[in-house]
Amino acid sequence: MKKETGLSYKWIVLIVASVGSLMGPLDSTIVSVSMPSISDALQMDYAQTLWVPTAYLVTIASILLIIGRVSDIFGKKKIYISGFAIFAVGSLLCSLAQSGEQLISFRVIQGIGASFIMTSGTALVSAAFPPGEQGRALGLNVMAVYLGLAIGPPLGGILTQSFGWHSIFLVNVPIAIITIALAVWKLNECEILDKKVSFDISGAIAFAVGLITILLGLTLGNTDGWLSANVLILVIISIISFVMFIRIEQKKGENGLFDLRLFTKNRLFAAANFSAFLNYTAYYGSTFVISFYLQRVLGIDIGTTGLILLAMPLVMCIISPISGSLSDKVGSRTLATLGMIIMAVGLFLISTLGMNTSIAIVVIYLVILGIGMGMFSSPNTSAVMKSVRKDKTGVASGMLSTMRTVGQSLSLVLMGSVMAIVTSSALVSSVFMGGSSSVDNAEFITGMSAALKVSALIALIGAASSTLRGKVETETEYEMSCPK
């Protein structure tokens, strides 16, 4: 093998993997401010408009764990490169869509590619760095995730305003091509399992059906009613599918799609993943609401709104690597728990914003929220990846990404549900899908305040679950699973 010179191999891995960590989350948010333009151009109704972001998230969430297992068996580099190729094709097709049905279908293809990228990227970074440096490395990688989530809305607005809605998808293609070239050229394949190991097809189907149906049910709850026949049938199918999944995995043990003992026997793994789920459930929907507040209530243009919203990811970029490095020395429990508490404070403060609040106050509250987010995620991610054997890192990364994506989906549903209960469904349409602009500002602030207070409460529950984690269990002698 050719010896690497110049930039250390592990840092090359981090750079290449971080592109993927940014792109997947970015495409889950970049469509948010562009939906009115897309909806008008393709003459989409409310239900179709709802499914443009949802189809992407549901696809990712339903197969992340499956792809995590596949990457452990067939190799993380192959999965990462394949993911970017699928993502590029899906993005190109999205830009060429002529109808709402086509766009939703192509977003599914995008989601498949993103799931390949997201589950293998974190595992590549974890494999390239020794335990004593993983916190810092994963902190930088997590920084890319948050950057993608946060810059999506302002970037989508700028691109749509300047070049049309097609550009928010086309921009992915050259980035994907460059990343594929770098990965082929620079990355070494990680250690893989014996390819004779069987793949748990029945478990994969049961898990995918269970997750897809519950997310579909939660999404349709706001439009069809929570006690409607469609929603109840989907929930019942989901429950049956998850029961089947658990029974299948219990029977297959380590040869299954997911070793349930990681949850039943590894307290750290279970607590950290549940905390990550609550973290994204509390946070994700708030970005949509805050963006609407700045533009609709305070009357700020889309460009300035983007600059204000950048306060949060900029703080995350500073805090994430610092907290990651600290976790290598002091562990994840204190840092992650404190991060969730600070996040709860930030969400509560944002819930107090009114019609005459100054921009400076908004920025300060966003900074507080960013500090909490950055302090939580890097130590938490590092703890999850350190708590499993190296042959389980793909599944661990897939589970963590699944928790994030399910949390994102649930966060949107939760925000919309709380605001609809407190105010009206018309307001929900305006906030999340660019509907009627005739909603009263006072009504919006009432709904926003209630939704963000619920989010703050969820963050506090996440802090409580974070304290339940045990000590990190790692091998006494580290064996590098990727060649240098």
N, C-alpha and C positions, 0 to 999 in steps of 0.2 A: 504493500500500500504506500502511496506517495506520502511523504512526510509533510505535514502542514507547516508553513512558515508564516511569519508575520502575526496577524491576529490569531489568538488562541482558538483552537477548534470549538471549545465549549461556548465561546462568545459568538462564533459564527452560527452555531446552532440556535442560540438565543435570539439573534437578529432575525434569522430566517423564520423561526417559529413565531416570533412576535408579530410578524406581518400577518400571519394567519389568525393570531389572537385578536388582532385589531379588525380584520376584515369581516369575520363572522358576526360579531356583535354590531359592527357599524351598519351592516345591511339589515339588521333587525330594527334600526331606528331611522335610517336615512330616508325612508319613505314617508315618515310621519308628517312633515310639513309639505310634502309634495302631493299628498293624496287628493286635495281639491283639484289640482291640475290634471292628475291622472284620471280621476273620476269623471271630470268634464270631457276630457279628450276621448275616452273610451266609452262614455255614456253608461257608466256603471251605477247600479242601484245601491242602496245602503248595505244590503247583505253582501254583495260582491266586494264593495269597498272594505268592509270589515275583514274579509278573508285575505286581502293582499298581505297585510302584516302577519295575520294569524296562521296562514298556510305555511309560511316560512318557519315560524317558531314551533308549530305542531310537528312538522317534519323533523326538525332537528331534535326535539325532545324525544320523539318516539323511537329514534334509531341510534342515538348517541351511545347508549350502553352496548348495543349490538356491535357497533363499529369499534368500540373499545376492545371488546373480546377478539374481533377479527384482527385488529392491529397487534395484539399480543401473539396471535398465531402466525400471521403472515408477514409482519414487519411494519414498524411505524413509519419508516421513510416511504415505503411504497404507498401506504394509505394516505400520507400527507400529500404526496405528489398527485395521486389520483384525485384527491379531494379538490385541489386547486384546478385541475383540468375540468372536472364536472362543474365546479363553481363558475368557471369562465364561460362554459357552454350555456349554463343556465342564465347567467347575466346577459350574454349576447341575445339569447332568445327573449328575455324580458324586455330588452330595448326594442325588439321588433314586434312585440305583441300588438295585435289589432283589435282585441276585445278583452273584456274583463275575464272571461273564462280562460283565454290563452295566458294572460298574465298570471293568474292564480296557479295554473298548471306549471308554468315555467318557474314560479317562485318555489314550488315543490322541488324541482331539479336543483335550484340554488341551495335549498335547505339540505338536500342530500350531500352536496359538495361541502357545505359548511360543517356538517356533522363529522365528515371525514377529517377536515382540517382541525376542528376544535378538540377532538378527542386525542389525536395523535400529537399535536403540537406541544401540549403541556407535558405529555409523557416523554417526548424527545428532550425537552429541557431538563426534566427530572433525571433522566438517564445520563445526561452529559455532565452534570455537576455532582460532586461528592456531597454527603449530607451536611457538612459544615458550611457549604456555600449555597445550598439549595434555596434557603430562605431569601437571600438577596436576589438570586437569579429568577425565582418564581415571582418575587416582588416586582421586578422589571417586566416580566411577562404579563402579570396581572394589570400593571399600569397600561399596557397596550389594550387589554380588554376594556378597561374603563374609558380609555381615550376613544375607542371605537364607539362605545355606547353613547358617549357625551357629544362627540363632534358630528354624529350622524344627522341630527335635526338641522343644525346651522349649515352644514355642508350640503345637505339635500336642498335647502332653500336657495343657497347661492347658485348651485348648479342648475336647478330648475329655472330660476329667474334669468340666468345668463344664457343657457344652452337648451332649455327644454327638459321635460321629465325623463326623456330617454337617456340623458347623460348620467343620471344617478346610477344606472346599471352599466352603461358602457365604460365608465371609469374603472370598473373592476377588471376588465379584460387585460389591458397591458400590465397591470400590477400582478395579475395571476401568472401571466406568461413569464415575467421577469423572476418571480418567486420560484416557479417550476424550474427554470434554468439554474438558479442558484442552488436549489435543493439537489438537483441531479449532479451538479458539479461539485458541491462542497460537502454534502451530508453523507455520513457513513450509516449503513443499516445497523439498527440495534439488534441485540440478541433476541432471537425469536424462539418460540416453543416448537416442539416436534410437530411437523405438519400432519402427522398421523392422528393428532389429537382431534377428536370429533367436535363438530360445531353444534351447539344446542339449538337446532332449528325450531323445535316445538316451544322452547322457552322464549326464543326471540319473537315468535309470532304472538304468543300470549302477552308478552310485555308490550309490544307495539300496539296491539289491539286495545289493551287496557288503558294505555296512556293516551292514545288518539281519541278514544271514546269519552274519557273523562274531560279532556280539554275541549272537545267538541261540545259536550254537555254544558260545561262552564261558559263557553263562548255564546251558545244559543240561549242561555238562561235569561240574559238581558232582553233579547228580542222576542223569544217565544213564550217566556214565562217560566219560572223555576219549577212549577208543577205541571208543565205541559207534557203531553205524551212523549214527544220527541226527546226531551231532556231526561225524563224518567227512564225511558228505554236505554238511552246511552249510558246513564249511570249504572243501571243494572248489568248491562253488558260489561262495563268496566270492572265492576266488583267481581263478577264471575271470572273474568280474564285474569285479574290480579291474584285471585285465589288459586287458579290453575297454575299461574306462574310460580307462586310460592311452593306449591306441591311439587312441581317439576324440578325446581332448583334444589329442594330438600332431598329429592331422590337422586339427583345427579351429582351433588356435592361439588368438588373442585372442577369436575368436567362440565359443569353447567355454564350457562351464560353469565351468571353472577353468583359468586360464592357467598351465600347468605350469612356465613359465619363472620364475614367482615363487619356485618351489622350486629350480629348477636354476641360475638366474642371480642370484638374490637371497639371498645367504648369511644376511643378517640375518633375513629373513622365515622362511626354513627353520629356522634354529637357534632362533629365538624361539618358533615354533609347536611345535616338538618339545619344547622346554623346558617350555612350558605343559602339554603332554600329560603329561609325566613329573611335573610339579608336582601336578596333580590326581590322577594315579594313586597318588602317594605319600600324599596328604592325605585324600582324601574318605572312604575306608572307615574311617579311624581315628576319625572322629567317632562312628560307630555303636558301635565297640568301647569307646571311652572312656565313652560314656553307659552301656553295659551294666556296665562295671567299677564305676562310681560307684554304680549302683543295686544290682547283684547282689553284688558283693564287699564294698564298704564299707557297704552297707545304707542309702544315702542316698535320701530320698524324691524323687519326680520334680520337685517344685518347686525344691528346693535343688540338684538336679542341673542344672536349667536355668540357675540363677544361676551355678554354677561354670563351666559351659560357656560362659557369656557372656564370661568373661575373655579368651578368644581373639579373638572378633570385636571386642571393645572395643579391644584393642591394635591389631588390623588397621585399625580406623577412625582411629586416631591415626597410625599409620605410613604407610598407603597414600597419603594426600595429600602427606605430607612427602617420601616417596621419589619420588613422581611429579614434584613440583616440582624436586627435586634432579636428576632425570634430564633435565629440560629444559636443565640447565646442564652436567652432566658426562657425559651419555649413560647408556645402560641396562646396558652390559656388566658393570661392576663391581658396581652395586647389585643387579642380578638374580642374579648369580652368588653374591654374599655372602648374599643372601636364601635361596637354595637350601641353602647350607652351614649356615646357622643353623637352617633348617627340619629338616635331617637330624639336627642335634644335638638339637633338641626331640623329634623322633620317637624317637631312641635313648633319651633320658632317660625318656620315657613308657613305653618298653618295659621299664624296670627297676622299675616300680611293683609293689608287693606287697600282701599282705593286710592289712598293718599300716601302710601309708603314710599320712601325715597329709594332710588336705585342703590345707593350705598348700603342701606340696610339689607336689601335683597342679596347683594354680593356677599356681605358678612355672613348671612345665614347659609348661603351656598358654600362658603368656605368651611364653615363648621361641619356641614354635611359631608363635604369632601374629605375633611380630616378623619371623620369616623369611618367612611368607606375605605380610605387608604390604609388606615390602621388595622382594619379587620381582615381584609381579603388576602393580603400577602402571607401573614402568619397562618391563616386558616388553610390556604392552598398548600403551603409547605407542609403543614401537619398531616394533611390527608395523604400526600404523596410519600411522605416518610413512613407512614404507618403501615404500609403494605410491602410485600416482597416485590422484587424487581419484575417477576413474571406476571404481576397483577397491576402494574402501573397503568397499562392501557385501560383496564376496566375501572380503576380508581379515577383516572382522568375523565373517562366517559361518564361515570356516576356524578362527579362534581359538576361537569358541564350540563348534565341532565337536570341536576338540582337548580342550576342557574336558569336554564331555559324554561323549565316548568314554573319557577318562581316569577320569571318575566311574564309568562302568559297569564298566570294567576293574578299578578299585580294589576295588569290592565283590566281584567274582569272585576277585581275587587274595587279598584278606583271607580270604574263605571257604575258598579252596583251601589256603592255607598252614595255617590253623587245623584244617581237616579232616585234612590229612596228619599234623600233629603230634599231634592229639587224636582227634576223632571227628566224624562228620557230625551227630550229635545236638547237639553243642555249636554248630555252625554254625547250625542251625535256631533255637537259643535266642538267639543273638546278633543275627541279622539278621531273623528273622521271628517272634520272640516265642514260640518253641516251648516245650518242656519246661523247667521250672525246676529240674529235679533234677540238673543238671550240677554236678560238683564244682568249687569255686572254684579249687583248685590246678590242676586241669586247664585251666580257662579262662585263668588267668594264664600258664600255659605256652604255650598257643596264641596269646594276645595278644602275649606277648613276641616270639615268632618272627615273627608277622605284621608287627609294628611295626619290627623290625630289617630285614626285607625292604623295608619302606617307606622306612626311612632310607637304605638302599643305593640305592634308586631315586632319591631326592632328590639323592644325591651324583652319580649319573650325570647327572641334570638339571643340576647345577652345572657338570659337565664340558662338556655340550652348550652351555650358556649362554656359555661362554668362546669358542666358535667363531663367534659372531656378528661380522659386520663393522660398518662404520660405517653410520649411518643415511643413506639416500639420499633427499634431499628437493629440491624445486624451489628455485632460488635466490630466486625471487620468489613469495611466497605469494598465491594467488588464492582468496578465500573462495568456497566452493561452495554456501553457503546465504546468502540475502539477510538483511541485518540489518533 
